[in-house]
Amino acid sequence: MIVEGKKTREIDGGDLRELLSPFAGVAVDLGTGDGRFAYRYAAAHPDRFAIGIDPVAEAMAEMSARALRKTERGGLPNVLYAVASIERMPSELDRIANQIFVNLPWGSLMRGIILGDDAVLDAVARVARSAATIRIVLNTRIFDDPVPLEARDLRDVTPEYVRDTLAPAFERHRIAIDDARYLAAEEVAALETTWAKRLSQRRPAPSLLIEAHVRTEGIDVSS
């Protein structure tokens, strides 16, 4: 189901792939929230198509409505917004993305990544095409006092934790972690999401970047 302003409508896999076919690549923004990152990505890369995915349709209403305007008023033909949760990723999105972004996730998406949950990582891998790149930014500020209820049983996320604990979990889904490091405040601000701008105004800004790619072994490279 896709969001078009205050309305939603169904789209099948065939129609979606026909819509994507003229473009050089597809970027998926998982947990897109208000959808600003997907919109700005699409504006900066007119040869690629961006899909923002979030379980809350209302959150994406404003940006999806803006994308539908005439081009001279900010409309973009290369972005859409889909309603889906990481637990119930529709099959229409299988093997669709050349790039996957997860920017400052919350809820089950955040927990699944931090815990290396097989169901969540399987959903991420299913969306990816062969050799797709994955860029995850985690907000480690959730571990500051007072710690939110959703994070009280989670481990602190550090580059060492990513390499020692998450890398093997990601590998089970053919996702190879290439790098894990802290981001500076200006790098967080460059994400151009509403939440990133709030975080970048506070110091320090210990958000963590994970860069990864999907291995081609065992995957049909023509998919």
C-alpha atoms as a printed R data frame, in Angstrom:
    type eleno elety resid chain resno      x       y       z
1   ATOM     1    CA   MET     A     1  0.000   0.000   0.000
2   ATOM     2    CA   ILE     A     2  1.365   3.422  -0.943
3   ATOM     3    CA   VAL     A     3  0.650   6.837   0.542
4   ATOM     4    CA   GLU     A     4 -0.478   9.770  -1.588
5   ATOM     5    CA   GLY     A     5 -1.082  12.658   0.769
6   ATOM     6    CA   LYS     A     6 -4.022  11.803   3.009
7   ATOM     7    CA   LYS     A     7 -4.994   8.873   0.802
8   ATOM     8    CA   THR     A     8 -3.598   5.378   0.373
9   ATOM     9    CA   ARG     A     9 -3.942   2.895  -2.454
10  ATOM    10    CA   GLU     A    10 -2.772  -0.582  -3.335
11  ATOM    11    CA   ILE     A    11 -0.082  -1.229  -5.938
12  ATOM    12    CA   ASP     A    12  0.924  -4.658  -7.211
13  ATOM    13    CA   GLY     A    13  4.411  -5.888  -7.904
14  ATOM    14    CA   GLY     A    14  4.080  -5.629 -11.677
15  ATOM    15    CA   ASP     A    15  3.000  -2.005 -11.601
16  ATOM    16    CA   LEU     A    16  5.744  -1.168  -9.131
17  ATOM    17    CA   ARG     A    17  8.502  -2.718 -11.236
18  ATOM    18    CA   GLU     A    18  7.190  -0.996 -14.354
19  ATOM    19    CA   LEU     A    19  7.351   2.303 -12.480
20  ATOM    20    CA   LEU     A    20 10.957   1.602 -11.464
21  ATOM    21    CA   SER     A    21 12.190   0.273 -14.819
22  ATOM    22    CA   PRO     A    22 13.350   3.589 -16.374
23  ATOM    23    CA   PHE     A    23 15.666   4.355 -13.442
24  ATOM    24    CA   ALA     A    24 19.317   3.430 -12.953
25  ATOM    25    CA   GLY     A    25 18.788   2.150  -9.420
26  ATOM    26    CA   VAL     A    26 16.437   1.991  -6.461
27  ATOM    27    CA   ALA     A    27 17.125   3.262  -2.948
28  ATOM    28    CA   VAL     A    28 14.950   2.125  -0.041
29  ATOM    29    CA   ASP     A    29 14.733   4.120   3.188
30  ATOM    30    CA   LEU     A    30 13.527   1.725   5.894
31  ATOM    31    CA   GLY     A    31 11.755   3.375   8.819
32  ATOM    32    CA   THR     A    32 11.517   6.587   6.816
33  ATOM    33    CA   GLY     A    33  9.416   8.423   9.421
34  ATOM    34    CA   ASP     A    34  8.220  11.672   7.836
35  ATOM    35    CA   GLY     A    35  9.960  10.736   4.582
36  ATOM    36    CA   ARG     A    36 12.248  13.755   4.267
37  ATOM    37    CA   PHE     A    37 15.375  11.682   3.627
38  ATOM    38    CA   ALA     A    38 13.743   9.757   0.758
39  ATOM    39    CA   TYR     A    39 12.406  12.977  -0.776
40  ATOM    40    CA   ARG     A    40 15.768  14.745  -0.621
41  ATOM    41    CA   TYR     A    41 17.574  11.677  -1.932
42  ATOM    42    CA   ALA     A    42 15.217  11.561  -4.920
43  ATOM    43    CA   ALA     A    43 15.712  15.269  -5.582
44  ATOM    44    CA   ALA     A    44 19.498  14.877  -5.501
45  ATOM    45    CA   HIS     A    45 19.507  11.729  -7.696
46  ATOM    46    CA   PRO     A    46 16.968  12.175 -10.514
47  ATOM    47    CA   ASP     A    47 18.276   9.060 -12.282
48  ATOM    48    CA   ARG     A    48 17.325   6.855  -9.313
49  ATOM    49    CA   PHE     A    49 14.060   5.995  -7.607
50  ATOM    50    CA   ALA     A    50 13.582   6.330  -3.846
51  ATOM    51    CA   ILE     A    51 11.067   4.405  -1.743
52  ATOM    52    CA   GLY     A    52 10.372   5.470   1.830
53  ATOM    53    CA   ILE     A    53  8.896   2.707   3.978
54  ATOM    54    CA   ASP     A    54  7.231   3.172   7.361
55  ATOM    55    CA   PRO     A    55  4.358   1.508   9.238
56  ATOM    56    CA   VAL     A    56  2.681   4.869   9.958
57  ATOM    57    CA   ALA     A    57  0.943   6.248   6.865
58  ATOM    58    CA   GLU     A    58  0.084   9.581   8.496
59  ATOM    59    CA   ALA     A    59  3.757  10.340   9.123
60  ATOM    60    CA   MET     A    60  4.459  10.238   5.371
61  ATOM    61    CA   ALA     A    61  1.410  12.249   4.295
62  ATOM    62    CA   GLU     A    62  3.091  15.649   3.953
63  ATOM    63    CA   MET     A    63  6.117  14.537   1.933
64  ATOM    64    CA   SER     A    64  4.104  12.185  -0.277
65  ATOM    65    CA   ALA     A    65  1.716  15.052  -1.057
66  ATOM    66    CA   ARG     A    66  4.665  17.298  -1.905
67  ATOM    67    CA   ALA     A    67  6.068  14.664  -4.260
68  ATOM    68    CA   LEU     A    68  2.758  14.604  -6.170
69  ATOM    69    CA   ARG     A    69  2.834  18.327  -6.966
70  ATOM    70    CA   LYS     A    70  3.860  19.701 -10.335
71  ATOM    71    CA   THR     A    71  7.640  19.652 -10.703
72  ATOM    72    CA   GLU     A    72  7.922  23.431 -10.584
73  ATOM    73    CA   ARG     A    73  6.289  23.306  -7.137
74  ATOM    74    CA   GLY     A    74  8.544  20.581  -5.731
75  ATOM    75    CA   GLY     A    75  6.946  17.503  -7.232
76  ATOM    76    CA   LEU     A    76  9.168  14.501  -7.877
77  ATOM    77    CA   PRO     A    77  8.391  11.593 -10.223
78  ATOM    78    CA   ASN     A    78 11.034   9.335  -8.646
79  ATOM    79    CA   VAL     A    79  9.862   8.841  -5.066
80  ATOM    80    CA   LEU     A    80  6.981   7.043  -3.397
81  ATOM    81    CA   TYR     A    81  6.040   6.066   0.119
82  ATOM    82    CA   ALA     A    82  4.916   2.592   1.158
83  ATOM    83    CA   VAL     A    83  3.159   1.482   4.329
84  ATOM    84    CA   ALA     A    84  4.873  -1.578   5.802
85  ATOM    85    CA   SER     A    85  6.518  -2.764   8.993
86  ATOM    86    CA   ILE     A    86  9.787  -4.655   9.167
87  ATOM    87    CA   GLU     A    87  7.855  -7.642  10.580
88  ATOM    88    CA   ARG     A    88  5.499  -7.744   7.573
89  ATOM    89    CA   MET     A    89  7.509  -6.631   4.578
90  ATOM    90    CA   PRO     A    90  5.387  -7.207   1.456
91  ATOM    91    CA   SER     A    91  6.726  -9.600  -1.155
92  ATOM    92    CA   GLU     A    92  6.353  -6.875  -3.818
93  ATOM    93    CA   LEU     A    93  9.496  -5.313  -2.324
94  ATOM    94    CA   ASP     A    94 11.631  -8.445  -2.615
95  ATOM    95    CA   ARG     A    95 14.991  -7.907  -4.399
96  ATOM    96    CA   ILE     A    96 14.128  -4.334  -5.322
97  ATOM    97    CA   ALA     A    97 16.862  -2.158  -3.774
98  ATOM    98    CA   ASN     A    98 20.384  -1.349  -4.910
99  ATOM    99    CA   GLN     A    99 20.812   0.794  -1.805
100 ATOM   100    CA   ILE     A   100 19.206   0.475   1.606
101 ATOM   101    CA   PHE     A   101 19.254   3.225   4.214
102 ATOM   102    CA   VAL     A   102 18.202   2.865   7.851
103 ATOM   103    CA   ASN     A   103 18.501   6.279   9.477
104 ATOM   104    CA   LEU     A   104 18.135   6.531  13.255
105 ATOM   105    CA   PRO     A   105 15.537   3.752  13.538
106 ATOM   106    CA   TRP     A   106 13.192   3.272  16.468
107 ATOM   107    CA   GLY     A   107 10.933   0.509  17.745
108 ATOM   108    CA   SER     A   108 11.176  -3.008  16.380
109 ATOM   109    CA   LEU     A   109 13.489  -2.027  13.524
110 ATOM   110    CA   MET     A   110 16.013  -0.527  15.948
111 ATOM   111    CA   ARG     A   111 15.763  -3.438  18.356
112 ATOM   112    CA   GLY     A   112 16.082  -5.997  15.600
113 ATOM   113    CA   ILE     A   113 19.244  -4.450  14.228
114 ATOM   114    CA   ILE     A   114 20.893  -3.968  17.620
115 ATOM   115    CA   LEU     A   115 20.033  -7.520  18.689
116 ATOM   116    CA   GLY     A   116 20.937  -9.063  15.336
117 ATOM   117    CA   ASP     A   117 17.425 -10.517  15.142
118 ATOM   118    CA   ASP     A   118 17.128 -13.066  12.342
119 ATOM   119    CA   ALA     A   119 13.606 -12.061  11.304
120 ATOM   120    CA   VAL     A   120 14.533  -8.387  10.981
121 ATOM   121    CA   LEU     A   121 17.799  -9.049   9.157
122 ATOM   122    CA   ASP     A   122 16.040 -11.489   6.835
123 ATOM   123    CA   ALA     A   123 13.523  -8.762   5.945
124 ATOM   124    CA   VAL     A   124 16.335  -6.306   5.232
125 ATOM   125    CA   ALA     A   125 18.141  -8.873   3.073
126 ATOM   126    CA   ARG     A   126 14.966  -9.737   1.154
127 ATOM   127    CA   VAL     A   127 14.545  -6.125   0.053
128 ATOM   128    CA   ALA     A   128 18.125  -6.010  -1.278
129 ATOM   129    CA   ARG     A   129 19.265  -6.907  -4.755
130 ATOM   130    CA   SER     A   130 22.515  -8.771  -5.206
131 ATOM   131    CA   ALA     A   131 25.528  -6.672  -4.132
132 ATOM   132    CA   ALA     A   132 23.292  -3.930  -2.697
133 ATOM   133    CA   THR     A   133 24.866  -1.533  -0.230
134 ATOM   134    CA   ILE     A   134 23.367  -1.001   3.225
135 ATOM   135    CA   ARG     A   135 23.943   2.087   5.355
136 ATOM   136    CA   ILE     A   136 22.638   2.083   8.928
137 ATOM   137    CA   VAL     A   137 22.897   4.960  11.397
138 ATOM   138    CA   LEU     A   138 22.027   4.096  14.999
139 ATOM   139    CA   ASN     A   139 21.332   6.709  17.655
140 ATOM   140    CA   THR     A   140 23.358   5.598  20.673
141 ATOM   141    CA   ARG     A   141 21.881   8.512  22.638
142 ATOM   142    CA   ILE     A   142 19.042   6.143  23.536
143 ATOM   143    CA   PHE     A   143 21.368   4.773  26.212
144 ATOM   144    CA   ASP     A   144 21.633   8.152  27.970
145 ATOM   145    CA   ASP     A   145 19.676   8.534  31.193
146 ATOM   146    CA   PRO     A   146 16.761   8.248  31.388
147 ATOM   147    CA   VAL     A   147 16.909   5.172  29.154
148 ATOM   148    CA   PRO     A   148 13.628   4.625  27.234
149 ATOM   149    CA   LEU     A   149 11.687   1.473  28.045
150 ATOM   150    CA   GLU     A   150 12.312   0.096  24.523
151 ATOM   151    CA   ALA     A   151 16.087   0.197  25.092
152 ATOM   152    CA   ARG     A   152 16.513  -0.897  28.694
153 ATOM   153    CA   ASP     A   153 17.469  -4.473  27.818
154 ATOM   154    CA   LEU     A   154 19.757  -3.570  24.917
155 ATOM   155    CA   ARG     A   155 23.546  -3.619  24.845
156 ATOM   156    CA   ASP     A   156 25.505  -0.414  24.267
157 ATOM   157    CA   VAL     A   157 26.240  -0.191  20.555
158 ATOM   158    CA   THR     A   158 29.917   0.400  19.848
159 ATOM   159    CA   PRO     A   159 32.114  -0.348  16.827
160 ATOM   160    CA   GLU     A   160 33.541  -3.301  18.807
161 ATOM   161    CA   TYR     A   161 30.042  -4.655  19.472
162 ATOM   162    CA   VAL     A   162 29.233  -4.400  15.774
163 ATOM   163    CA   ARG     A   163 32.376  -6.275  14.761
164 ATOM   164    CA   ASP     A   164 32.221  -8.947  17.470
165 ATOM   165    CA   THR     A   165 28.492  -9.572  17.861
166 ATOM   166    CA   LEU     A   166 26.530  -8.144  14.956
167 ATOM   167    CA   ALA     A   167 28.864  -9.126  12.120
168 ATOM   168    CA   PRO     A   168 28.257 -12.890  12.573
169 ATOM   169    CA   ALA     A   169 24.490 -12.318  12.810
170 ATOM   170    CA   PHE     A   170 24.486 -10.220   9.635
171 ATOM   171    CA   GLU     A   171 26.618 -12.834   7.862
172 ATOM   172    CA   ARG     A   172 23.893 -15.441   8.402
173 ATOM   173    CA   HIS     A   173 21.851 -13.376   5.935
174 ATOM   174    CA   ARG     A   174 24.740 -12.801   3.493
175 ATOM   175    CA   ILE     A   175 25.219  -9.241   4.725
176 ATOM   176    CA   ALA     A   176 28.892  -8.381   5.163
177 ATOM   177    CA   ILE     A   177 29.769  -5.459   7.435
178 ATOM   178    CA   ASP     A   178 32.454  -3.264   5.872
179 ATOM   179    CA   ASP     A   179 32.835  -0.559   8.513
180 ATOM   180    CA   ALA     A   180 31.495   0.627  11.857
181 ATOM   181    CA   ARG     A   181 32.385   4.004  13.335
182 ATOM   182    CA   TYR     A   182 30.991   6.946  15.252
183 ATOM   183    CA   LEU     A   183 29.704   9.946  13.312
184 ATOM   184    CA   ALA     A   184 30.534  13.558  13.996
185 ATOM   185    CA   ALA     A   185 27.685  16.014  14.574
186 ATOM   186    CA   GLU     A   186 28.000  17.493  11.082
187 ATOM   187    CA   GLU     A   187 27.750  14.018   9.544
188 ATOM   188    CA   VAL     A   188 24.530  13.367  11.448
189 ATOM   189    CA   ALA     A   189 23.117  16.708  10.288
190 ATOM   190    CA   ALA     A   190 23.977  15.780   6.690
191 ATOM   191    CA   LEU     A   191 21.438  12.944   6.866
192 ATOM   192    CA   GLU     A   192 18.781  15.639   6.405
193 ATOM   193    CA   THR     A   193 16.159  13.917   8.500
194 ATOM   194    CA   THR     A   194 14.081  15.734  11.095
195 ATOM   195    CA   TRP     A   195 15.477  13.635  13.940
196 ATOM   196    CA   ALA     A   196 19.064  13.978  12.708
197 ATOM   197    CA   LYS     A   197 18.842  17.764  12.812
198 ATOM   198    CA   ARG     A   198 17.705  17.623  16.434
199 ATOM   199    CA   LEU     A   199 20.528  15.293  17.397
200 ATOM   200    CA   SER     A   200 23.213  17.314  15.623
201 ATOM   201    CA   GLN     A   201 22.364  20.373  17.688
202 ATOM   202    CA   ARG     A   202 23.427  18.572  20.862
203 ATOM   203    CA   ARG     A   203 26.963  17.579  21.829
204 ATOM   204    CA   PRO     A   204 28.368  15.023  21.812
205 ATOM   205    CA   ALA     A   205 26.508  13.204  19.032
206 ATOM   206    CA   PRO     A   206 27.543   9.557  19.357
207 ATOM   207    CA   SER     A   207 25.539   8.143  16.475
208 ATOM   208    CA   LEU     A   208 27.056   5.012  14.965
209 ATOM   209    CA   LEU     A   209 27.414   4.275  11.263
210 ATOM   210    CA   ILE     A   210 27.345   0.702   9.943
211 ATOM   211    CA   GLU     A   211 28.229   0.226   6.283
212 ATOM   212    CA   ALA     A   212 27.614  -3.167   4.711
213 ATOM   213    CA   HIS     A   213 26.883  -4.940   1.452
214 ATOM   214    CA   VAL     A   214 24.952  -8.022   0.381
215 ATOM   215    CA   ARG     A   215 27.169 -10.879  -0.709
216 ATOM   216    CA   THR     A   216 26.519 -12.367  -4.121
217 ATOM   217    CA   GLU     A   217 27.285 -15.958  -3.087
218 ATOM   218    CA   GLY     A   218 24.186 -18.082  -3.357
219 ATOM   219    CA   ILE     A   219 22.150 -15.297  -4.962
220 ATOM   220    CA   ASP     A   220 21.082 -15.090  -8.585
221 ATOM   221    CA   VAL     A   221 23.133 -12.064  -9.716
222 ATOM   222    CA   SER     A   222 20.595 -11.348 -12.459
223 ATOM   223    CA   SER     A   223 17.804 -10.779  -9.903
